[in-house]
Amino acid sequence: MRMVDLIEKKRDRKELTREEIQFIVKGFTDGDIPDYQMSALSMAIFFNGMTEQERADLTMSMVDSGDVIDLSAIEGIKVDKHSTGGVGDTTTLVLAPLVAAVGVPVAKMSGRGLGHTGGTIDKLEAISGFDVEISKQEFIDLVNKNKVAVVGQTGNLTPADKKLYALRDVTATVNSIPLIASSIMSKKIAAGADAIVLDIKTGAGAFMKSLDEAKELAQAMVNIGNNVGRNTMAVISDMSQPLGYAIGNALEVKEAIDTLQGKGPKDLEELCLTLGSYMVLLAEKAESLTEARQKLEEVIANGKALEAFKVFLESQGGDGSLVDDPTKLPQAKHIVEVEAKTDGYVSEIIADSIGTAAMWLGAGRATKESEIDLAVGLVLQKKIGDYVKAGESLVTIHSNTEDIAKVKERIYESIKLSEEAVEAPPLVYDTIPK
C-alpha cells in the first residue's frame, strides 16, 4: 500500500477502505508518512468530503492510535457531554453535579482552555485545593461513590488527532466537517463514554457561525457515534451572545452555584435542563424527556444538586464551604461598571468580541503559555432584548489592573443598542435526532 495512491484515490472522489484508513493513521502517527503527504490528503478530504463509513473508520483509527480509557468498572451507563465551546459556557460545572444527583454516572475528562476563558479544569482550579491529578482508580472509585468526578486529560489520548489537528491548523483545512467530527468524536470515544450528548453552538461566538453549518456538523457527529456503537444525540444551541452573564473562571463558578440553587441566569438553567434531560434519558434513568426534566428540576428545588456539587468538590480536595460562601472564590481588586451612553434596547452582543475583552483582562489564554487570572472577567447586566437607560450598567468589569480603557472600548464596540424593541434569539434551534 502506498500513500500516494491513497491520496490519488481520495482526490478522485473514491471511497477509502477501513484498512487503507488504518494504514494512513498508523503511518502518520508513527512518522512513516510525511507531513506533506498528509497535508495533501487533508486538502483532498476538505474538497471532496468523506462517506459516513469513512468518517466512522477514521474516528476509530484515531481512537486506536493511543490510550483508550476503560470505565467498565463504573456501574451504570456513562454519559458524556461535549460542547463545541463559546463565551460563558458554564454548562459542565452545572451539568456534572446536576445529573449525578439523579443517579447518572459522570466520569468527565476535561481540558484547559485556549481563548476567551479557561476550560473546565481552569474553572475548577479557582476552587482552593481542588485536585484534577487523581489516579485512574481513585477516579473510578469516586464516580462509583458520588456519581461524579473530573480529571485532566491523559497525555496519550488520540495522539493521531493531536498530530493531524496541528497540521490542519497550518494548512487551512480546519473547517472540514469530516475532520472536525472525527476529531471531536475520537476523543469522546477514547475517554470511555457509553453514550454522548453533544451541544453544538452556532452564532458569532461559536466555531460554526451559521445554523446550516452547525446542523451539518451535528448530524455528522451523531452519525459517527451511532455507527461505532455509542448512543449519540445533539442539541444545536445559540452562541450569538454569551451564555448566562458571567465570563471568567471564578465568576463562572459563582454562576454555576447560583444555577444549581435555581437562582442562575434563565438561559444557562434552561440549556442545562435540556442537555441534562437527554443525559438522564440516555443513561436510562427516565423513560421520557418529560420525566427526566422533572427529576432534574426536583433535585434543584430540594437542594440535592447543590449538595452533589459540594460533595464533588470536597472529594477532590476542594473547599466545599465556598458553595455556601462564594466570596471565598478569588476576587478581583477593581470592579468597574460600563454604563450605557444612550437609552435603547440591546439588539446585539457580539459574543466572540466580548470574549476577547475578557481574555485581555487575563480570564483566558492568547497562547498555550499564557497565565490565567482566575479572579477577573466580565459580568453582563443586560442581554439581547433588554431595555437599558443611559447611565445604567451594561457590563461589570472585574479586573486586577486599573488600565482597562481598551477593554471598555471593546465592550462598547460589542454591544449595539436600538430604538426599536428587539426579540431575544432562540436558545435551542434544533435537536438531532428530532
C-alpha positions as CSV (number, residue, x, y, z in Angstrom):
1,M,0.0,0.0,0.0
2,R,1.4,3.4,-1.0
3,M,0.3,6.8,0.4
4,V,0.5,8.5,-3.0
5,D,-2.1,6.0,-4.4
6,L,-4.5,6.7,-1.5
7,I,-4.1,10.5,-2.0
8,E,-4.9,10.0,-5.6
9,K,-7.9,7.8,-4.7
10,K,-9.4,10.5,-2.4
11,R,-8.5,13.2,-5.0
12,D,-10.7,11.4,-7.5
13,R,-13.6,11.1,-5.1
14,K,-13.3,7.4,-4.4
15,E,-14.0,5.8,-1.0
16,L,-11.1,4.7,1.2
17,T,-11.5,1.3,2.8
18,R,-11.1,0.7,6.6
19,E,-7.7,-1.0,6.0
20,E,-6.5,2.0,4.0
21,I,-7.6,4.5,6.6
22,Q,-5.9,2.4,9.4
23,F,-2.7,2.3,7.3
24,I,-2.8,6.1,6.9
25,V,-3.5,6.9,10.6
26,K,-0.8,4.5,11.9
27,G,1.7,5.6,9.3
28,F,1.2,9.3,10.1
29,T,1.3,8.7,13.9
30,D,4.5,6.6,13.7
31,G,6.2,9.2,11.4
32,D,6.3,6.9,8.3
33,I,4.0,9.2,6.3
34,P,5.4,12.7,6.0
35,D,3.5,15.9,6.7
36,Y,3.4,16.9,3.1
37,Q,1.5,13.8,2.1
38,M,-0.9,14.0,5.0
39,S,-1.5,17.7,4.0
40,A,-2.4,16.6,0.5
41,L,-4.8,14.0,1.8
42,S,-6.4,16.6,4.2
43,M,-6.9,19.0,1.4
44,A,-8.5,16.2,-0.8
45,I,-10.9,15.5,2.1
46,F,-11.6,19.2,2.6
47,F,-12.8,19.5,-1.0
48,N,-14.3,16.0,-1.6
49,G,-15.6,15.1,1.9
50,M,-15.9,11.5,3.2
51,T,-18.7,8.9,3.4
52,E,-20.3,8.0,6.7
53,Q,-18.3,4.8,6.7
54,E,-15.0,6.6,6.1
55,R,-15.8,9.0,8.9
56,A,-16.5,6.2,11.4
57,D,-13.4,4.3,10.3
58,L,-11.2,7.5,10.6
59,T,-12.6,8.1,14.1
60,M,-11.9,4.6,15.4
61,S,-8.5,4.6,13.8
62,M,-7.6,7.7,15.8
63,V,-9.1,6.2,18.9
64,D,-6.9,3.2,18.5
65,S,-3.8,5.4,18.0
66,G,-3.4,5.9,21.8
67,D,-4.8,5.1,25.2
68,V,-8.4,4.1,25.5
69,I,-9.9,4.7,28.9
70,D,-11.7,1.6,30.3
71,L,-14.6,2.7,32.5
72,S,-16.2,-0.7,32.7
73,A,-15.6,-0.8,36.5
74,I,-18.0,2.1,36.8
75,E,-21.6,1.0,37.4
76,G,-24.3,2.1,35.0
77,I,-24.3,3.8,31.6
78,K,-21.6,6.5,31.4
79,V,-23.0,9.5,29.5
80,D,-20.5,12.3,28.4
81,K,-21.4,15.8,27.3
82,H,-19.4,17.7,24.8
83,S,-19.8,21.4,23.9
84,T,-18.1,22.9,20.9
85,G,-17.4,25.9,23.1
86,G,-18.3,29.5,23.3
87,V,-18.3,32.5,25.6
88,G,-19.6,32.0,29.2
89,D,-20.2,28.3,28.5
90,T,-20.5,27.1,32.2
91,T,-22.7,24.1,31.4
92,T,-20.2,21.4,32.6
93,L,-19.9,22.9,36.1
94,V,-23.7,22.8,36.4
95,L,-24.5,19.5,34.5
96,A,-22.0,17.2,36.2
97,P,-23.4,17.5,39.7
98,L,-27.0,18.1,38.4
99,V,-27.3,14.8,36.6
100,A,-25.2,13.0,39.2
101,A,-27.8,14.0,41.7
102,V,-30.4,11.8,39.9
103,G,-28.0,8.8,39.7
104,V,-26.3,9.3,36.3
105,P,-22.6,8.5,36.5
106,V,-20.5,11.4,35.2
107,A,-16.8,10.4,34.6
108,K,-15.5,13.5,33.0
109,M,-12.2,14.1,31.4
110,S,-11.7,17.8,30.7
111,G,-9.1,20.2,29.4
112,R,-7.7,23.6,29.8
113,G,-9.0,26.5,27.6
114,L,-7.3,28.4,24.8
115,G,-9.2,31.6,24.0
116,H,-11.8,33.7,25.8
117,T,-11.8,31.9,29.2
118,G,-10.3,28.9,30.8
119,G,-11.6,25.4,30.2
120,T,-13.4,23.3,32.8
121,I,-10.2,22.4,34.6
122,D,-9.1,26.0,34.9
123,K,-12.5,27.0,36.3
124,L,-12.4,24.2,38.9
125,E,-8.9,25.4,39.9
126,A,-10.5,28.6,41.0
127,I,-11.7,26.4,44.0
128,S,-9.0,26.3,46.6
129,G,-7.4,22.8,46.9
130,F,-9.3,21.2,44.1
131,D,-7.1,18.4,42.5
132,V,-7.6,17.2,39.0
133,E,-4.5,15.0,39.0
134,I,-6.1,12.0,40.7
135,S,-5.2,8.3,39.8
136,K,-7.4,6.3,37.5
137,Q,-8.5,4.0,40.4
138,E,-9.4,7.0,42.6
139,F,-11.3,8.5,39.6
140,I,-13.4,5.3,39.2
141,D,-13.9,4.9,42.9
142,L,-15.2,8.5,43.2
143,V,-17.7,8.1,40.3
144,N,-19.0,4.8,41.9
145,K,-19.3,6.5,45.3
146,N,-20.6,10.0,44.3
147,K,-21.6,9.6,40.7
148,V,-19.2,12.4,39.6
149,A,-15.5,13.1,39.2
150,V,-13.5,15.2,36.8
151,V,-9.8,14.7,35.8
152,G,-7.4,16.3,33.4
153,Q,-7.0,14.7,30.0
154,T,-4.4,11.9,29.7
155,G,-1.3,12.8,27.7
156,N,-1.7,9.9,25.2
157,L,-5.3,10.2,24.3
158,T,-5.8,10.1,20.5
159,P,-2.2,11.1,19.5
160,A,-3.1,10.8,15.8
161,D,-5.8,13.5,16.3
162,K,-3.3,15.9,18.1
163,K,-0.8,15.5,15.3
164,L,-3.4,15.8,12.5
165,Y,-5.0,18.9,14.1
166,A,-1.7,20.7,14.3
167,L,-1.2,20.0,10.6
168,R,-4.7,21.1,9.7
169,D,-4.2,24.4,11.6
170,V,-1.3,25.4,9.3
171,T,-2.7,24.0,6.0
172,A,-6.1,25.8,6.0
173,T,-8.0,22.5,6.4
174,V,-9.5,23.1,9.9
175,N,-13.0,23.8,8.6
176,S,-13.7,20.4,7.2
177,I,-16.8,18.7,8.6
178,P,-15.5,15.1,8.4
179,L,-12.2,16.1,10.0
180,I,-13.8,18.2,12.8
181,A,-16.4,15.5,13.5
182,S,-13.9,12.6,13.7
183,S,-11.5,14.7,15.8
184,I,-14.1,15.5,18.5
185,M,-15.7,12.1,18.5
186,S,-12.4,10.2,18.7
187,K,-11.6,12.0,22.0
188,K,-15.1,11.3,23.4
189,I,-15.0,7.6,22.5
190,A,-11.4,7.2,23.7
191,A,-12.4,8.7,27.1
192,G,-14.7,5.8,27.7
193,A,-18.3,7.1,27.2
194,D,-21.1,4.7,26.6
195,A,-23.4,7.5,25.3
196,I,-22.7,11.1,24.2
197,V,-24.8,14.3,24.3
198,L,-23.4,17.0,22.0
199,D,-24.0,20.7,22.4
200,I,-23.3,22.2,19.0
201,K,-23.0,26.0,19.2
202,T,-23.9,28.4,16.4
203,G,-23.6,32.2,16.1
204,A,-20.9,34.9,16.4
205,G,-19.2,33.2,19.5
206,A,-19.2,29.7,18.0
207,F,-16.9,27.8,15.8
208,M,-19.8,27.2,13.4
209,K,-21.1,30.6,12.6
210,S,-24.1,29.6,10.5
211,L,-27.0,27.4,11.6
212,D,-26.7,25.2,8.4
213,E,-23.0,24.5,9.2
214,A,-23.9,23.6,12.8
215,K,-26.6,21.2,11.7
216,E,-24.3,19.6,9.2
217,L,-21.6,19.1,12.0
218,A,-24.2,17.8,14.5
219,Q,-25.6,15.3,12.0
220,A,-22.0,14.1,11.1
221,M,-21.1,13.6,14.8
222,V,-24.3,11.8,15.7
223,N,-23.9,9.5,12.7
224,I,-20.3,8.7,13.7
225,G,-21.3,8.0,17.3
226,N,-24.2,5.7,16.4
227,N,-22.1,4.0,13.7
228,V,-19.5,2.9,16.2
229,G,-21.9,1.8,18.9
230,R,-22.3,4.9,21.1
231,N,-25.8,6.2,21.6
232,T,-25.4,9.8,20.5
233,M,-27.6,12.8,20.1
234,A,-27.1,16.6,19.6
235,V,-28.6,19.9,20.6
236,I,-27.9,22.9,18.5
237,S,-27.8,26.0,20.8
238,D,-27.3,29.7,20.4
239,M,-23.9,31.4,20.8
240,S,-24.7,34.7,19.1
241,Q,-24.5,36.2,22.6
242,P,-22.7,34.8,25.7
243,L,-24.5,32.1,27.6
244,G,-25.5,33.3,31.1
245,Y,-24.0,36.5,32.5
246,A,-20.5,35.6,33.8
247,I,-17.4,35.4,31.6
248,G,-14.3,34.4,33.7
249,N,-13.3,31.5,35.8
250,A,-14.2,32.3,39.4
251,L,-17.2,34.3,38.2
252,E,-18.5,31.3,36.3
253,V,-18.1,29.0,39.3
254,K,-20.2,31.5,41.3
255,E,-22.8,31.5,38.5
256,A,-22.8,27.7,38.5
257,I,-23.6,27.7,42.2
258,D,-26.4,30.1,41.6
259,T,-27.8,28.0,38.9
260,L,-27.7,24.8,41.0
261,Q,-29.8,26.7,43.5
262,G,-32.3,27.7,40.9
263,K,-31.2,31.4,41.0
264,G,-28.9,31.5,38.0
265,P,-29.5,33.1,34.5
266,K,-32.6,31.6,32.8
267,D,-30.8,30.8,29.6
268,L,-28.0,28.8,31.4
269,E,-30.5,27.0,33.5
270,E,-32.7,26.1,30.5
271,L,-29.8,24.8,28.4
272,C,-28.6,22.7,31.3
273,L,-32.0,21.3,31.9
274,T,-32.3,20.5,28.1
275,L,-28.9,18.8,27.9
276,G,-29.3,17.1,31.3
277,S,-32.6,15.6,30.3
278,Y,-31.0,13.9,27.3
279,M,-28.2,12.7,29.5
280,V,-30.7,11.2,32.0
281,L,-32.7,9.6,29.2
282,L,-29.6,8.1,27.5
283,A,-28.5,6.7,30.9
284,E,-31.9,5.0,31.2
285,K,-32.7,6.8,34.4
286,A,-36.0,8.0,33.0
287,E,-38.5,6.7,30.4
288,S,-39.2,10.1,28.7
289,L,-37.6,13.6,28.4
290,T,-40.5,15.0,30.5
291,E,-39.8,12.6,33.3
292,A,-36.0,13.3,33.1
293,R,-36.6,17.0,33.3
294,Q,-38.9,16.7,36.2
295,K,-36.2,14.7,38.1
296,L,-33.6,17.4,37.4
297,E,-36.0,20.2,38.5
298,E,-36.7,18.3,41.7
299,V,-33.0,18.0,42.7
300,I,-32.5,21.7,42.1
301,A,-35.6,22.5,44.2
302,N,-34.7,20.2,47.1
303,G,-31.0,21.1,47.3
304,K,-29.6,17.7,46.2
305,A,-28.0,19.2,43.1
306,L,-26.1,21.8,45.1
307,E,-25.1,19.1,47.7
308,A,-23.8,16.9,44.9
309,F,-21.6,19.8,43.8
310,K,-20.3,20.3,47.3
311,V,-19.5,16.6,47.8
312,F,-17.8,16.5,44.4
313,L,-15.5,19.4,45.3
314,E,-14.6,18.1,48.7
315,S,-13.9,14.6,47.4
316,Q,-11.2,16.0,45.2
317,G,-9.7,18.2,47.9
318,G,-11.6,21.4,47.2
319,D,-13.0,23.8,49.7
320,G,-16.7,22.9,49.7
321,S,-17.5,25.8,52.1
322,L,-17.4,28.2,49.2
323,V,-20.6,26.7,47.9
324,D,-22.3,28.4,50.9
325,D,-19.9,31.4,50.8
326,P,-18.8,32.2,47.2
327,T,-16.9,35.2,48.5
328,K,-14.1,32.7,49.2
329,L,-13.5,32.4,45.5
330,P,-10.7,34.6,44.0
331,Q,-11.8,38.2,44.0
332,A,-10.6,41.0,41.6
333,K,-9.2,44.2,43.1
334,H,-11.2,46.6,40.8
335,I,-14.9,46.4,39.9
336,V,-15.9,48.9,37.3
337,E,-19.3,49.5,35.6
338,V,-19.6,50.1,31.9
339,E,-22.6,52.4,31.6
340,A,-24.9,52.8,28.6
341,K,-24.3,56.1,26.7
342,T,-27.9,56.2,25.4
343,D,-31.3,54.7,26.1
344,G,-32.3,51.7,23.9
345,Y,-32.9,48.0,23.5
346,V,-29.9,45.7,23.4
347,S,-30.0,44.5,19.8
348,E,-26.7,42.7,19.6
349,I,-23.9,41.4,21.9
350,I,-21.1,40.1,19.7
351,A,-20.1,37.0,21.7
352,D,-16.6,36.5,20.4
353,S,-15.7,40.2,20.7
354,I,-16.9,40.3,24.4
355,G,-14.9,37.1,24.9
356,T,-11.8,38.8,23.6
357,A,-12.3,41.7,26.1
358,A,-12.4,39.1,28.9
359,M,-9.2,37.5,27.6
360,W,-7.4,40.9,27.6
361,L,-8.2,41.1,31.4
362,G,-6.5,37.7,31.8
363,A,-9.6,35.5,32.0
364,G,-8.4,33.4,29.0
365,R,-5.2,32.4,27.1
366,A,-4.0,34.1,23.9
367,T,-1.3,31.3,23.7
368,K,-0.8,28.0,25.5
369,E,1.9,29.7,27.6
370,S,-0.4,32.5,28.8
371,E,-1.1,32.7,32.6
372,I,-4.8,32.8,33.6
373,D,-6.0,35.2,36.3
374,L,-8.8,33.2,37.9
375,A,-10.4,36.3,39.6
376,V,-11.0,38.5,36.5
377,G,-13.7,38.7,33.9
378,L,-16.9,40.3,32.9
379,V,-20.5,40.1,34.1
380,L,-23.2,41.1,31.7
381,Q,-26.0,43.2,33.2
382,K,-28.2,43.1,30.1
383,K,-28.9,40.6,27.3
384,I,-30.4,40.9,23.8
385,G,-34.0,42.3,24.0
386,D,-33.4,44.0,27.4
387,Y,-34.1,47.8,27.7
388,V,-31.4,50.0,29.1
389,K,-31.3,53.6,30.2
390,A,-28.4,56.0,29.7
391,G,-26.1,55.7,32.7
392,E,-27.3,52.2,33.6
393,S,-24.7,49.4,33.7
394,L,-24.3,47.2,30.6
395,V,-21.3,45.2,31.9
396,T,-19.4,44.9,35.2
397,I,-15.6,44.6,34.7
398,H,-13.7,42.6,37.3
399,S,-10.0,43.5,36.9
400,N,-6.7,43.3,38.7
401,T,-5.4,46.3,36.8
402,E,-6.6,49.8,36.5
403,D,-5.6,50.0,32.8
404,I,-8.9,48.9,31.3
405,A,-9.5,51.6,28.7
406,K,-9.0,49.1,25.8
407,V,-11.4,46.6,27.4
408,K,-14.1,49.3,27.9
409,E,-13.8,50.4,24.3
410,R,-14.1,46.8,23.1
411,I,-17.3,46.3,25.2
412,Y,-18.9,49.4,23.7
413,E,-18.0,48.2,20.2
414,S,-19.5,44.7,21.0
415,I,-22.9,45.8,22.4
416,K,-25.3,47.5,20.0
417,L,-28.5,49.4,21.1
418,S,-31.6,50.0,19.0
419,E,-34.5,52.4,19.5
420,E,-36.9,49.6,18.4
421,A,-37.8,46.7,20.6
422,V,-35.8,43.5,19.8
423,E,-36.6,39.9,20.4
424,A,-34.0,37.6,22.1
425,P,-32.7,34.9,19.8
426,P,-33.9,31.3,20.4
427,L,-31.8,29.3,22.9
428,V,-32.2,25.9,21.1
429,Y,-32.6,25.8,17.4
430,D,-32.8,22.0,16.8
431,T,-32.1,18.6,18.2
432,I,-30.7,15.6,16.3
433,P,-32.4,13.1,16.1
434,K,-35.6,15.1,16.5
